Amino acid sequence: MTDSQTDAVQALAALRAVEAELDTRWPETKIEPSLDRIRLLTELLGDPQRSYPVVHIAGTNAKTSTSRMIDALFTRIGLRTGRYTSPHLQLATERISVDGGPIGPDRYVEVYRDVEPYVSLVDGRQPVPMSKFEVLTGMAFAAFADAPVDVAVVEVGLGGSWDATNVADGRVAVICPIAIDHVDYLGGDLAGIAKEKAGIIKPGATVVMAEQQPEAATEVLRQVAEADAVIARQGAEFGVLQREIAVGGQLLRLQGLGGVYEDVFLPLHGAHQADNAALALAAVEAFFGAGPDRQLDIETIREAFATVASPGRLERLRTAPTVLVDAAHNPHGAKALAAALEAEFGFRKLVAVVSVMGDKDATGILTELEPVAHEIVLTQNSSPRAMDVDDLAVLAMPIFGEDRILVEAHLPDALEAAIRLAEETDNPDEPVYGGGVVVTGSVVTAGETRALLGKAPA
């Protein structure tokens, strides 16, 4: 083993040790709504989140893809970026990125050790110790200040008003599509969920809002008015004017706040990703104050979008047969996935591999996938939160019917079985794709599939 390999092994071991410490804290699925803990931590750290402007991103779906696009646009324009997203697919370091890429294990451990004494102080002063997500948020803010970055792209973890990231004051607030999810914490009322997510809107901010259902839009607009903010709405001030499916992605014509951007190639699939591109472009325009008389450089925008990657979001992991992975974890996400599969892939037979978390709307997810999946392999990822595969099968039976369902208790076996099923009917003489596999249901399922097929953390 070379010295560099030894160093890498030691760095990963140190990272695992830190993760073990963090895992003794409340997980992201357990919250005590309050900004007191994170506010005290950031005050002890010198309020690092106030040392750079922030683009703050909330919503139910599309947050990570939109964050990556915004990051790519800022980077190509010439700014040094920090990006904080969650959850991660494979490695915790993915959550905190500087200069467009995740910080290394060494740096992750170093930042944690730097903030650890202050975390202990907060724990000692608060009735509830800091959660893992709160500590990670403090780490991200500190890492960005230390870099230093020119702008931070910060994704909300859960909700908005009480999310730990909300101690930052976003110059631009991006509101991605809002749907029903995390019912245990946010409730099942769309208007109430929207009100919580709109809580990231700060006085005087510019709000860039994706198309929403009317009751969600009403709540966002109410918060905009209360905060005396300015709003740009998808479908009104900006949007997708034209979309053509292209090899490896899609070619877009986008209406931005500053004008029309022609011939923008986006190497991602699905109409929802085109919408995310319009949202990201408008957010960056808003950051720079673009308007009818101030358009961003079109070549820079084209170059930036051409570099965008969104791992685990309708990502192709292998061919012959094609294996796609998508982190859709609620009905809204599954519906977008199904639409993209139907519109952009000519599979003669598609086999879906599905594992969901126990607190998710599995019936809704399965219902959205049914029209496009010829067969389904139900399985269980390694998370303790994963729904038992037999329980998932009970929910799937009335939707798919017994003849279209295969149950495999472990994800590796499920993936192998799905590939076998897809290959059984693969016909190279067909003018379209033969068999295909899509693995979906949760971020954990997507991440574990990437690892199984040899993809490095991204």
C-alpha positions in Angstrom: 0.0 0.0 0.0 1.4 3.4 -1.0 1.6 6.3 1.4 -1.3 8.1 -0.3 -3.4 4.9 0.0 -2.5 4.6 3.7 -3.5 8.3 4.2 -6.8 7.7 2.5 -7.6 4.7 4.7 -6.7 6.6 7.8 -8.8 9.6 6.7 -11.8 7.3 6.2 -11.3 5.7 9.5 -11.2 9.1 11.2 -14.4 10.1 9.3 -16.2 6.9 10.5 -15.2 7.7 14.0 -16.7 11.2 13.8 -19.8 9.9 12.2 -20.2 7.4 15.0 -20.0 10.3 17.5 -22.6 12.3 15.5 -24.8 9.3 15.3 -25.2 9.3 19.1 -27.2 12.5 18.6 -30.8 12.9 17.5 -31.1 11.9 13.8 -32.7 14.1 11.2 -36.0 12.2 11.7 -36.3 13.5 15.2 -36.6 17.2 15.9 -37.5 19.6 18.7 -38.6 22.7 16.8 -36.4 25.6 18.0 -33.6 27.8 16.6 -32.2 28.4 20.1 -29.5 25.7 19.9 -28.2 26.5 16.4 -28.4 30.2 17.1 -26.3 29.8 20.2 -23.8 27.7 18.4 -23.4 30.2 15.5 -23.0 33.0 18.0 -20.2 31.2 19.8 -18.6 30.6 16.4 -18.8 34.3 15.6 -21.9 34.0 13.3 -20.0 32.6 10.3 -23.2 32.4 8.2 -23.2 36.3 8.1 -19.8 36.5 6.5 -21.1 35.7 3.0 -24.3 36.1 1.1 -26.7 33.1 1.1 -29.1 31.6 -1.5 -31.5 29.7 0.7 -33.5 26.8 -0.9 -36.7 25.2 0.5 -39.4 23.0 -0.9 -40.5 19.4 -1.0 -38.7 18.1 -4.1 -36.0 19.3 -6.4 -33.9 21.1 -3.8 -30.6 19.3 -4.3 -30.7 19.3 -8.1 -31.6 23.0 -8.1 -28.8 23.7 -5.6 -26.3 21.9 -7.8 -27.4 24.0 -10.8 -27.1 27.2 -8.9 -23.6 26.2 -7.7 -22.6 25.4 -11.3 -23.8 28.8 -12.5 -22.0 30.7 -9.8 -18.8 28.8 -10.3 -18.8 29.4 -14.1 -19.5 33.1 -13.5 -16.4 33.1 -11.3 -17.5 33.0 -7.7 -16.2 30.7 -5.0 -19.1 28.7 -3.7 -20.1 26.7 -0.7 -23.0 24.3 -1.0 -24.8 22.6 1.9 -27.3 19.8 0.9 -28.9 16.8 2.6 -29.2 13.9 2.9 -26.1 12.4 1.4 -26.2 9.5 -1.0 -23.1 7.6 0.1 -20.7 9.6 2.2 -21.3 12.3 4.7 -18.8 14.6 3.1 -21.1 15.1 0.2 -23.2 17.4 2.3 -20.6 20.2 2.6 -19.1 21.3 -0.7 -16.6 24.0 -1.5 -15.6 25.0 -5.1 -18.1 22.6 -6.5 -17.0 19.5 -4.8 -17.3 17.8 -1.4 -14.8 18.6 1.2 -12.4 15.7 1.9 -12.7 13.3 4.9 -9.7 15.1 6.5 -11.3 18.5 6.3 -14.7 17.1 7.5 -13.0 15.7 10.6 -11.0 18.9 11.1 -14.1 21.1 11.0 -15.9 18.8 13.4 -13.1 18.9 15.9 -13.0 22.7 15.6 -16.7 23.2 16.4 -16.9 20.3 18.9 -16.0 22.3 22.0 -18.7 24.9 21.2 -21.2 22.2 20.6 -20.5 20.9 24.1 -21.1 24.3 25.5 -24.5 24.5 23.8 -25.4 21.0 25.0 -24.7 22.1 28.5 -26.8 25.2 28.3 -29.9 23.8 26.5 -32.6 21.4 27.8 -32.2 19.3 24.6 -28.7 18.5 23.2 -28.0 19.5 19.6 -29.1 17.1 16.9 -26.8 15.7 14.3 -28.3 18.0 11.6 -27.8 21.1 13.8 -24.1 20.2 14.3 -23.6 19.5 10.6 -25.2 22.9 9.8 -22.8 24.6 12.1 -19.9 22.8 10.5 -21.0 23.9 7.0 -21.3 27.5 8.0 -17.9 27.4 9.7 -16.3 25.7 6.7 -17.7 28.2 4.3 -16.4 31.1 6.4 -13.0 29.6 6.7 -12.6 28.9 2.9 -13.8 31.7 2.5 -16.6 31.5 -0.1 -18.1 34.3 -2.1 -21.6 32.8 -1.8 -23.2 29.9 0.0 -26.0 27.8 -1.5 -27.9 26.4 1.4 -30.6 23.7 1.2 -33.2 23.4 4.0 -33.2 20.1 5.7 -36.8 19.8 6.8 -39.5 22.4 6.6 -38.2 26.0 6.8 -39.1 28.2 9.8 -37.6 25.9 12.4 -34.9 24.3 10.2 -31.4 24.8 11.5 -30.3 26.5 8.3 -32.8 29.3 8.9 -30.3 31.3 11.1 -28.9 32.4 7.8 -30.5 35.4 6.1 -30.9 34.4 2.4 -30.5 37.3 0.0 -32.4 35.1 -2.4 -35.0 32.6 -1.2 -35.8 29.8 -3.6 -39.1 27.9 -3.1 -39.1 24.6 -5.0 -42.3 22.6 -5.7 -44.2 22.0 -2.5 -46.1 18.8 -1.9 -47.2 16.6 1.1 -44.3 14.8 2.7 -42.9 14.3 6.3 -46.5 14.2 7.5 -45.4 13.3 11.0 -43.6 16.6 11.4 -45.2 19.0 8.9 -48.8 17.6 8.9 -50.9 16.7 5.9 -52.2 20.2 5.1 -50.6 21.6 2.0 -51.2 25.2 3.0 -49.6 24.6 6.4 -46.6 22.9 4.9 -46.2 25.8 2.5 -46.4 28.3 5.4 -43.6 26.4 7.2 -41.4 26.3 4.1 -42.0 30.0 3.3 -40.6 30.8 6.7 -37.1 31.1 5.1 -38.2 34.3 3.4 -36.5 37.2 5.1 -37.3 41.0 5.0 -36.2 42.5 1.7 -35.2 39.3 0.1 -35.9 38.3 -3.5 -38.1 35.2 -3.7 -37.9 32.9 -6.7 -40.8 30.5 -6.7 -41.5 27.4 -8.7 -45.0 26.7 -10.0 -47.1 25.6 -7.0 -50.6 24.4 -6.3 -52.9 27.3 -5.5 -53.1 26.8 -1.8 -49.3 26.6 -1.5 -48.7 29.6 -3.7 -51.1 31.6 -1.5 -49.1 31.0 1.6 -45.8 31.8 -0.1 -47.3 35.1 -1.4 -48.6 35.9 2.0 -45.1 35.6 3.5 -43.6 37.6 0.7 -46.0 40.4 1.5 -45.3 40.2 5.3 -41.6 40.3 4.7 -41.8 43.1 2.1 -39.9 40.9 -0.2 -39.9 40.8 -4.0 -41.1 37.8 -5.9 -40.4 36.2 -9.3 -42.8 33.4 -10.3 -42.2 30.5 -12.6 -44.7 30.7 -15.4 -44.9 34.4 -15.2 -41.6 36.2 -14.8 -39.5 33.2 -15.9 -39.8 29.6 -17.1 -39.2 27.0 -19.8 -40.2 28.3 -23.2 -39.2 25.2 -25.2 -37.7 21.8 -24.4 -36.4 19.2 -26.8 -35.1 15.8 -25.8 -31.5 15.4 -26.9 -28.9 12.7 -26.7 -27.8 12.6 -23.1 -30.2 15.2 -21.8 -32.3 18.0 -23.3 -32.0 21.3 -25.2 -33.8 24.2 -23.5 -34.9 27.7 -24.4 -35.3 29.5 -21.1 -37.1 32.8 -20.2 -35.0 34.3 -17.5 -35.5 37.5 -15.6 -33.0 39.3 -17.9 -34.2 37.9 -21.2 -34.3 34.7 -23.3 -31.5 32.2 -23.1 -31.4 30.1 -26.3 -29.8 26.6 -27.0 -29.0 25.7 -23.4 -28.0 22.0 -23.1 -28.8 20.3 -19.8 -27.3 16.8 -19.4 -30.2 15.6 -17.2 -33.5 13.9 -18.0 -37.1 15.0 -17.3 -39.3 18.0 -17.7 -38.9 18.5 -14.0 -35.2 19.1 -14.4 -35.9 21.7 -17.1 -38.1 23.4 -14.6 -35.3 23.2 -12.0 -32.9 24.8 -14.6 -35.3 27.8 -15.1 -35.6 28.1 -11.3 -31.8 28.0 -10.8 -31.2 30.5 -13.6 -33.7 33.0 -12.1 -32.2 32.6 -8.7 -28.7 33.5 -9.9 -30.1 36.4 -12.0 -31.9 37.6 -8.9 -28.7 37.4 -6.9 -26.9 39.7 -9.4 -29.9 42.0 -9.8 -30.6 40.9 -13.4 -33.7 42.4 -15.0 -35.1 43.3 -18.4 -32.0 45.4 -19.1 -29.4 43.2 -17.6 -29.0 39.7 -18.9 -26.2 37.3 -17.8 -23.7 36.2 -20.4 -25.4 33.5 -22.5 -22.2 31.6 -23.3 -21.3 31.4 -19.6 -24.8 30.1 -18.8 -24.6 27.5 -21.5 -21.2 26.4 -20.3 -22.4 26.1 -16.7 -25.5 24.1 -17.4 -23.5 21.7 -19.7 -21.4 20.8 -16.6 -24.3 20.0 -14.3 -24.6 16.6 -12.7 -27.1 15.4 -10.2 -26.1 12.0 -8.8 -29.0 9.7 -7.9 -31.5 11.7 -9.9 -32.5 9.6 -12.9 -28.8 8.8 -13.2 -27.6 6.0 -15.6 -25.3 3.6 -13.8 -24.8 1.0 -16.5 -25.9 -0.1 -20.0 -27.0 -3.5 -21.5 -29.4 -3.5 -19.8 -29.7 0.1 -18.8 -29.8 0.6 -15.0 -31.1 4.0 -13.8 -31.3 5.2 -10.2 -33.6 7.9 -8.8 -34.0 9.1 -5.3 -37.7 9.8 -5.5 -39.1 9.2 -2.0 -42.6 10.6 -2.2 -45.5 10.5 -4.7 -44.7 13.9 -6.2 -41.1 12.7 -7.0 -42.3 9.4 -8.3 -44.8 11.1 -10.6 -42.0 13.2 -12.1 -39.8 10.1 -12.4 -42.6 8.1 -14.2 -43.2 11.0 -16.6 -39.6 11.2 -17.5 -39.3 7.5 -18.1 -42.3 7.4 -20.3 -41.3 10.5 -22.3 -37.6 10.0 -22.8 -36.8 6.3 -22.7 -38.2 3.7 -25.1 -37.9 0.7 -22.9 -39.9 -2.3 -24.2 -39.9 -3.6 -20.7 -39.0 -1.7 -17.5 -38.4 -3.4 -14.2 -38.6 -1.2 -11.1 -36.6 -2.0 -7.9 -38.3 -0.3 -4.9 -37.4 0.2 -1.3 -38.9 3.0 0.8 -38.7 4.3 4.3 -41.3 3.2 6.8 -42.6 6.7 7.3 -43.2 7.5 3.6 -46.4 7.2 1.5 -45.4 3.9 -0.1 -48.8 3.4 -1.6 -48.6 6.8 -3.4 -45.1 6.0 -4.7 -46.1 2.6 -6.0 -49.3 4.0 -7.6 -47.3 6.6 -9.6 -44.8 3.9 -10.8 -47.4 1.3 -11.8 -48.2 2.7 -15.3 -44.5 2.6 -16.4 -43.2 -0.5 -14.6 -43.9 -3.8 -16.3 -42.6 -5.7 -13.2 -41.5 -4.6 -9.8 -38.9 -6.1 -7.4 -39.7 -5.1 -3.8 -36.8 -5.0 -1.4 -35.3 -3.4 1.7 -32.3 -1.2 2.0 -30.0 -1.3 5.0 -31.5 1.6 6.9 -33.2 0.7 10.2 -36.0 3.1 9.0 -36.6 1.0 5.8 -40.1 -0.4 5.5 -40.2 -4.2 5.9 -40.3 -5.8 2.5 -43.2 -8.0 3.4 -45.2 -5.0 4.5 -44.3 -3.3 1.2 -45.5 -6.3 -0.7 -48.9 -6.1 1.0 -49.3 -2.5 -0.2 -48.1 -3.4 -3.7 -50.3 -6.4 -4.3 -53.6 -4.5 -5.1 -51.7 -2.0 -7.3 -49.5 -4.4 -9.4 -51.1 -7.8 -8.9 -49.3 -10.9 -7.8 -47.9 -11.8 -11.3 -45.9 -8.6 -11.6 -44.3 -8.7 -8.2 -41.0 -10.3 -7.0 -39.8 -10.0 -3.4 -36.1 -10.0 -2.5 -35.2 -9.2 1.0 -31.8 -7.6 0.2 -31.0 -4.9 -2.3 -28.1 -6.6 -4.0 -30.3 -9.6 -4.7 -33.1 -7.4 -5.9 -30.9 -5.6 -8.3 -29.5 -8.8 -9.7 -33.0 -10.2 -10.1 -34.2 -7.1 -11.8 -31.3 -7.1 -14.3 -32.1 -10.8 -15.0 -35.7 -10.0 -15.7 -34.8 -7.1 -17.9 -32.4 -9.2 -19.9 -34.9 -12.0 -20.4 -36.8 -9.9 -22.9 -34.0 -7.8 -24.3 -34.1 -7.9 -28.1 -31.2 -6.2 -29.9 -33.2 -6.0 -33.1 -35.7 -3.6 -31.5 -35.3 0.0 -32.7 -35.7 1.2 -29.1 -34.2 0.3 -25.8 -34.9 -3.3 -24.8 -35.1 -4.0 -21.1 -34.3 -1.4 -18.4 -34.1 -1.2 -14.7 -34.9 1.8 -12.4 -34.0 1.7 -8.7 -36.0 4.1 -6.6 -37.9 4.7 -3.4 -35.5 6.6 -1.2 -32.2 8.5 -1.1 -30.7 5.5 0.9 -31.8 3.1 -1.8 -30.3 5.3 -4.5 -27.0 5.7 -2.6 -26.6 2.0 -1.9 -27.3 1.2 -5.5 -24.6 3.6 -6.6 -22.1 1.9 -4.3 -23.1 -1.6 -5.5 -22.4 -0.6 -9.1 -19.1 1.0 -8.3 -19.9 4.7 -8.4 -17.8 6.9 -6.2 -19.4 9.4 -3.8 -20.2 12.7 -5.6 
